[in-house]
Amino acid sequence: MTAKLIALKLLSIKSRSSGELRKKLALRGFPLEEIDQAIDECQRLGYLDDAEEAKRRAAALQARGYGPH
């Protein structure tokens, strides 16, 4: 399987940041260039958006009582 296919599979399971996705792909032994291409393609397709992921995580934490009251 290619890094892109694995990336898409991982993103279909759970929303992730590009850093998390990069780590997962590196652990599977993909070369850095292939990882970068996969991440770029996921961003281009709109499946990977670090800013949106950060907003979702902040909202989830705030809903659980973290942050300013």
BALUMLO-453136 format. One record per atom (N, C-alpha, C): residue in three letters; x, z, y. Coordinates in pm, 1 decimal. Each point is the difference from the previous one (the first is absolute). Layout:
BEGIN
+-----+----------+----------+----------+
| res |       px |       pz |       py |
+-----+----------+----------+----------+
| ALA |        X |        Z |        Y |
...
+-----+----------+----------+----------+
END
This chain:
BEGIN
+-----+----------+----------+----------+
| res |       px |       pz |       py |
+-----+----------+----------+----------+
| MET |     84.2 |      0.0 |   -119.0 |
| MET |    -84.2 |      0.0 |    119.0 |
| MET |     88.1 |      0.0 |    124.4 |
| THR |    -51.9 |    -56.4 |    104.6 |
| THR |     74.6 |     -5.0 |    125.1 |
| THR |    -28.7 |    124.0 |     83.5 |
| ALA |     84.5 |     24.2 |     98.5 |
| ALA |    -19.5 |    114.4 |     90.1 |
| ALA |   -132.5 |    -13.2 |     74.8 |
| LYS |    -35.9 |   -121.8 |     35.9 |
| LYS |   -125.7 |    -21.0 |     71.9 |
| LYS |   -119.6 |     40.1 |    -85.6 |
| LEU |     -0.5 |    -40.4 |   -126.3 |
| LEU |   -112.0 |     35.7 |    -87.9 |
| LEU |     -8.1 |    150.5 |    -21.7 |
| ILE |    114.3 |     63.8 |    -18.9 |
| ILE |      1.2 |    145.5 |    -17.6 |
| ILE |    -49.1 |     67.4 |    128.3 |
| ALA |     46.0 |    -49.4 |    115.4 |
| ALA |    -42.6 |     56.8 |    128.5 |
| ALA |   -151.2 |    -10.3 |     15.5 |
| LEU |    -54.9 |   -116.3 |    -31.8 |
| LEU |   -145.1 |    -17.9 |     10.9 |
| LEU |    -74.4 |     92.0 |    -95.9 |
| LYS |     53.6 |     16.0 |   -119.2 |
| LYS |    -62.6 |     90.2 |    -97.6 |
| LYS |      2.2 |    143.7 |     51.8 |
| LEU |    114.8 |     43.8 |     53.3 |
| LEU |     11.8 |    135.8 |     52.9 |
| LEU |    -95.1 |     22.2 |    117.5 |
| LEU |    -12.4 |   -100.5 |     86.5 |
| LEU |    -89.6 |     12.7 |    114.9 |
| LEU |   -146.6 |     -4.2 |    -40.2 |
| SER |    -29.9 |    -61.5 |   -112.8 |
| SER |   -139.4 |     -1.8 |    -45.7 |
| SER |    -41.5 |    135.9 |    -55.3 |
| ILE |     97.7 |     78.1 |    -43.4 |
| ILE |    -26.9 |    132.6 |    -53.9 |
| ILE |    -15.7 |    101.3 |    112.1 |
| LYS |     90.3 |     -8.7 |     99.6 |
| LYS |      3.2 |     99.8 |    106.6 |
| LYS |     65.3 |    -60.6 |    123.0 |
| SER |    -52.3 |     34.8 |    115.3 |
| SER |     60.6 |    -43.6 |    125.2 |
| SER |    135.1 |     69.2 |     16.5 |
| ARG |    101.1 |    -75.4 |     40.7 |
| ARG |    134.6 |     54.9 |     13.3 |
| ARG |     64.5 |    -50.7 |    127.8 |
| SER |    104.0 |     68.7 |     43.7 |
| SER |     79.6 |    -47.8 |    112.4 |
| SER |    105.3 |    -96.6 |    -53.9 |
| SER |     61.5 |    -74.8 |     89.9 |
| SER |    103.7 |    -93.7 |    -44.8 |
| SER |    118.7 |     75.5 |    -58.6 |
| GLY |     30.3 |    118.4 |     52.7 |
| GLY |    109.1 |     80.4 |    -54.8 |
| GLY |    -27.4 |     45.3 |   -142.0 |
| GLU |   -122.7 |     44.6 |    -25.0 |
| GLU |    -37.7 |     41.0 |   -135.4 |
| GLU |      5.9 |   -118.8 |    -96.4 |
| LEU |    -50.2 |   -112.0 |     45.3 |
| LEU |     -0.1 |   -119.3 |    -83.5 |
| LEU |    143.3 |    -45.9 |    -28.2 |
| ARG |     84.8 |      6.7 |    101.1 |
| ARG |    140.3 |    -36.6 |    -16.1 |
| ARG |     67.1 |     87.3 |   -106.6 |
| LYS |    -26.4 |    131.4 |      4.2 |
| LYS |     56.4 |     92.8 |    -98.7 |
| LYS |    -47.3 |    -32.2 |   -141.0 |
| LYS |   -130.5 |    -23.1 |    -14.0 |
| LYS |    -56.9 |    -29.6 |   -132.0 |
| LYS |     62.1 |   -126.6 |    -59.5 |
| LEU |     15.2 |   -101.5 |     82.4 |
| LEU |     56.7 |   -125.3 |    -49.4 |
| LEU |    148.5 |     15.5 |    -32.1 |
| ALA |     71.0 |     77.4 |     80.2 |
| ALA |    142.5 |     24.0 |    -25.9 |
| ALA |     18.1 |     76.1 |   -131.1 |
| LEU |    -87.0 |     96.9 |    -26.7 |
| LEU |      7.8 |     75.4 |   -124.5 |
| LEU |    -22.2 |    -89.5 |   -122.1 |
| ARG |    -72.3 |   -108.6 |     19.6 |
| ARG |    -24.6 |    -93.9 |   -109.7 |
| ARG |    113.6 |   -101.6 |    -13.6 |
| GLY |    100.3 |     11.7 |     87.5 |
| GLY |    119.2 |    -82.2 |    -15.0 |
| GLY |     -0.3 |   -134.9 |     69.3 |
| PHE |    -93.0 |    -21.8 |     89.9 |
| PHE |     -3.5 |   -127.9 |     71.2 |
| PHE |    110.1 |     -4.6 |    104.6 |
| PRO |     59.6 |   -117.5 |     22.2 |
| PRO |    102.9 |    -12.7 |    104.0 |
| PRO |    -61.0 |     14.3 |    139.9 |
| LEU |     80.8 |     47.9 |     93.4 |
| LEU |    -46.0 |     28.1 |    136.2 |
| LEU |    -64.4 |   -121.8 |     65.4 |
| GLU |     57.4 |   -116.5 |    -19.1 |
| GLU |    -54.6 |   -121.4 |     61.8 |
| GLU |   -140.8 |    -29.7 |    -50.9 |
| GLU |    -21.4 |     16.8 |   -130.1 |
| GLU |   -132.6 |    -24.8 |    -58.7 |
| GLU |   -100.7 |    104.7 |     48.8 |
| ILE |     45.8 |    123.8 |     15.2 |
| ILE |    -86.4 |    106.6 |     51.8 |
| ILE |    -42.8 |    -33.0 |    142.5 |
| ASP |     95.8 |    -40.1 |     82.7 |
| ASP |    -31.3 |    -34.5 |    139.1 |
| ASP |   -100.0 |   -115.0 |      8.0 |
| GLN |     17.7 |   -101.0 |    -85.1 |
| GLN |    -92.5 |   -113.5 |     -1.9 |
| GLN |   -140.0 |     44.2 |    -42.4 |
| ALA |     -7.5 |     86.4 |    -99.1 |
| ALA |   -129.6 |     48.3 |    -48.1 |
| ALA |    -70.8 |     80.1 |    108.8 |
| ILE |     73.8 |     86.6 |     68.2 |
| ILE |    -59.0 |     81.3 |    106.5 |
| ILE |    -44.5 |    -88.6 |    115.6 |
| ASP |     82.0 |    -96.2 |     37.7 |
| ASP |    -38.5 |    -93.1 |    106.9 |
| ASP |   -127.5 |    -75.5 |    -34.9 |
| GLU |     -9.9 |    -43.9 |   -124.6 |
| GLU |   -118.2 |    -74.4 |    -43.5 |
| GLU |   -124.5 |     89.4 |     -0.5 |
| CYS |     13.4 |    123.2 |    -44.8 |
| CYS |   -113.5 |     93.5 |      0.9 |
| CYS |    -46.0 |     28.8 |    142.7 |
| GLN |     95.0 |     11.8 |     92.6 |
| GLN |    -35.6 |     20.7 |    140.2 |
| GLN |    -68.6 |   -123.0 |     56.7 |
| ARG |     53.3 |   -117.2 |    -33.5 |
| ARG |    -58.7 |   -124.2 |     49.3 |
| ARG |   -143.9 |    -17.4 |    -48.9 |
| LEU |    -25.0 |     40.7 |   -123.5 |
| LEU |   -134.3 |    -11.1 |    -57.3 |
| LEU |    -95.0 |    109.1 |     48.7 |
| GLY |     54.6 |    100.4 |     68.4 |
| GLY |    -83.3 |    108.1 |     52.1 |
| GLY |    -23.4 |    113.5 |    -97.2 |
| TYR |     74.4 |      3.5 |   -111.9 |
| TYR |    -16.0 |    105.6 |    -99.3 |
| TYR |     86.4 |    121.2 |     29.5 |
| LEU |     94.6 |    -14.4 |     91.7 |
| LEU |     93.9 |    106.4 |     30.4 |
| LEU |      9.9 |     12.4 |    151.3 |
| ASP |    -41.5 |    115.9 |     52.5 |
| ASP |      1.1 |     23.9 |    144.6 |
| ASP |     37.0 |    145.9 |     22.5 |
| ASP |    124.8 |     24.5 |     38.4 |
| ASP |     49.2 |    136.6 |     15.2 |
| ASP |    -76.6 |     78.0 |    107.2 |
| ALA |    -34.9 |    -64.3 |    109.8 |
| ALA |    -72.9 |     68.9 |    106.8 |
| ALA |   -138.0 |     44.8 |    -48.4 |
| GLU |    -68.2 |    -87.6 |    -70.7 |
| GLU |   -133.0 |     34.0 |    -52.7 |
| GLU |      9.6 |    108.7 |   -106.1 |
| GLU |    103.4 |     -6.0 |    -83.4 |
| GLU |     21.0 |    102.0 |   -102.8 |
| GLU |     25.0 |    136.3 |     64.4 |
| ALA |     76.6 |      3.5 |    107.6 |
| ALA |     27.5 |    125.9 |     70.0 |
| ALA |   -129.0 |     57.8 |     58.6 |
| LYS |    -84.9 |    -85.4 |     55.1 |
| LYS |   -128.7 |     46.5 |     55.0 |
| LYS |    -87.4 |     59.7 |   -110.0 |
| ARG |     -5.3 |    -68.6 |   -115.7 |
| ARG |    -80.7 |     50.2 |   -112.3 |
| ARG |     49.8 |    135.7 |    -47.9 |
| ARG |    131.2 |     13.1 |    -11.3 |
| ARG |     56.2 |    127.3 |    -46.4 |
| ARG |    -23.6 |    112.1 |    100.8 |
| ALA |     15.2 |    -30.6 |    127.7 |
| ALA |    -23.7 |    101.5 |    103.7 |
| ALA |   -146.5 |     44.2 |     -1.9 |
| ALA |    -90.8 |    -94.4 |    -14.0 |
| ALA |   -142.6 |     33.0 |     -5.3 |
| ALA |    -31.9 |     84.8 |   -123.0 |
| ALA |     61.5 |    -32.9 |   -113.5 |
| ALA |    -24.5 |     76.4 |   -122.3 |
| ALA |     51.8 |    142.7 |     14.4 |
| LEU |    116.7 |     15.8 |     58.7 |
| LEU |     55.3 |    134.0 |     20.2 |
| LEU |    -83.6 |     79.5 |     99.5 |
| GLN |    -44.6 |    -65.0 |    105.3 |
| GLN |    -83.1 |     68.5 |     99.2 |
| GLN |   -132.2 |     44.3 |    -63.0 |
| ALA |    -56.6 |    -82.0 |    -86.5 |
| ALA |   -124.7 |     34.0 |    -67.4 |
| ALA |     17.4 |    121.0 |    -91.6 |
| ARG |    123.0 |     19.1 |    -49.5 |
| ARG |     29.0 |    115.0 |    -85.8 |
| ARG |     41.4 |    123.3 |     78.3 |
| GLY |     -4.4 |     -7.5 |    133.0 |
| GLY |     26.4 |    117.1 |     81.2 |
| GLY |    138.4 |      8.0 |     60.9 |
| TYR |     80.7 |   -102.4 |    -17.1 |
| TYR |    133.0 |      0.1 |     59.1 |
| TYR |     -6.8 |    -55.6 |    141.4 |
| GLY |     95.2 |     36.7 |     83.8 |
| GLY |      7.7 |    -53.7 |    135.2 |
| GLY |    -71.2 |     89.6 |     99.3 |
| PRO |    -12.0 |    -49.6 |    123.1 |
| PRO |    -63.2 |     80.9 |    105.4 |
| PRO |   -147.1 |     28.3 |    -30.7 |
| HIS |    -42.0 |    120.7 |     34.4 |
| HIS |   -138.7 |     38.5 |    -28.3 |
| HIS |    -87.8 |    -24.6 |    118.1 |
+-----+----------+----------+----------+
END
